């Protein structure tokens, strides 16, 4: 921390930085990070992007955007085994993208946050 304070001190002594004191500037920087790059939001976003970093999971999300589907329907569409598909669904469910509901003996999957997926498609992330 001492090294960081020394760097901030040198920075505040230049014409590039308009801060009066190192401590005040340090607090402003910490507040900026809390306002626009807080750790809790970043961790949630990391989980979402990691979940979507697999082509099978991307395909699952795109299929579920069209309609709610039974696990067996997804198995046929994606030519996957049930254990493999369940693994991918679990990852998507853990990050809040997919919901899994049981109807009798059948398990159906749907999008948990359609607005999120629609926005990602608009941004060409999906």
C-alpha positions in Angstrom: 0.0 0.0 0.0 2.9 2.3 0.7 4.1 2.0 -2.9 0.6 2.9 -4.2 0.5 5.9 -1.9 3.8 7.0 -3.2 2.6 6.7 -6.8 -0.5 8.6 -6.1 1.6 11.3 -4.4 3.8 11.7 -7.4 0.7 11.7 -9.7 -1.0 14.5 -7.6 2.1 16.6 -8.0 1.8 16.6 -11.8 -0.3 18.8 -14.0 -2.3 15.7 -15.1 -4.0 15.2 -11.8 -6.2 18.0 -10.3 -6.5 16.4 -6.8 -5.2 18.4 -3.8 -4.4 15.5 -1.4 -3.4 11.9 -1.9 -6.0 10.6 0.6 -8.8 12.6 -1.0 -7.9 11.3 -4.4 -7.5 7.8 -3.2 -11.0 7.9 -1.7 -12.4 9.3 -5.0 -10.8 6.4 -6.9 -12.2 3.9 -4.5 -15.7 5.5 -4.8 -15.4 5.4 -8.6 -14.6 1.7 -8.5 -17.6 1.0 -6.2 -19.9 3.0 -8.4 -19.0 1.6 -11.9 -17.0 -1.6 -11.3 -18.2 -3.1 -8.0 -16.8 -6.6 -7.3 -20.3 -8.2 -6.7 -21.6 -7.2 -10.1 -18.3 -8.2 -11.7 -18.4 -11.7 -10.2 -22.0 -12.2 -11.4 -21.0 -11.1 -14.9 -18.0 -13.3 -14.8 -20.2 -16.3 -14.1 -22.5 -15.5 -16.9 -19.8 -15.0 -19.5 -18.0 -18.2 -18.3 -21.3 -20.1 -18.7 -21.7 -18.7 -22.2 -18.2 -19.5 -23.2 -19.2 -23.0 -24.4 -20.8 -23.5 -27.9 -23.2 -26.2 -26.5 -24.5 -23.8 -23.8 -24.8 -21.0 -26.4 -26.9 -23.4 -28.6 -29.1 -24.3 -25.6 -29.8 -20.6 -24.8 -30.7 -19.9 -28.5 -33.0 -22.9 -28.6 -34.7 -21.9 -25.3 -35.2 -18.4 -26.7 -37.5 -19.9 -29.2 -39.5 -22.1 -26.8 -39.5 -24.0 -23.5 -38.1 -27.4 -24.2 -38.0 -30.8 -22.4 -34.6 -32.3 -21.7 -35.3 -35.1 -24.2 -36.1 -32.5 -27.0 -32.8 -30.7 -26.2 -30.9 -34.1 -26.4 -32.3 -34.7 -29.9 -31.6 -31.1 -31.1 -28.0 -31.1 -29.8 -27.2 -34.8 -30.2 -26.1 -35.0 -26.6 -26.4 -37.6 -23.9 -28.6 -36.8 -20.9 -25.7 -36.6 -18.4 -23.8 -34.2 -20.7 -26.8 -32.1 -21.3 -27.7 -32.0 -17.6 -24.2 -30.7 -16.8 -24.6 -27.8 -19.3 -28.1 -27.0 -18.0 -26.8 -26.9 -14.4 -24.1 -24.4 -15.3 -26.7 -22.2 -17.1 -29.1 -22.6 -14.2 -26.4 -21.7 -11.6 -25.7 -18.4 -13.2 -29.4 -17.5 -13.6 -29.9 -17.9 -17.3 -32.0 -21.0 -17.4 -34.8 -22.4 -15.2 -35.5 -26.1 -14.9 -39.0 -27.2 -13.8 -40.3 -30.7 -13.4 -43.7 -31.6 -14.8 -44.6 -35.1 -13.8 -41.7 -37.3 -15.0 -40.5 -34.7 -17.5 -38.0 -31.9 -16.9 -38.5 -28.7 -18.9 -36.0 -25.9 -19.4 -36.8 -22.2 -20.1 -35.0 -18.9 -20.0 -34.9 -17.4 -16.6 -34.1 -13.9 -17.8 -35.3 -13.4 -21.4 -34.6 -9.7 -21.3 -30.9 -10.4 -20.6 -30.7 -12.9 -23.5 -32.5 -10.5 -25.8 -30.1 -7.7 -24.9 -27.1 -9.9 -25.5 -28.5 -10.8 -28.9 -29.0 -7.1 -29.7 -25.4 -6.5 -28.8 -24.4 -9.5 -31.0 -22.9 -11.3 -28.0 -25.1 -14.3 -28.8 
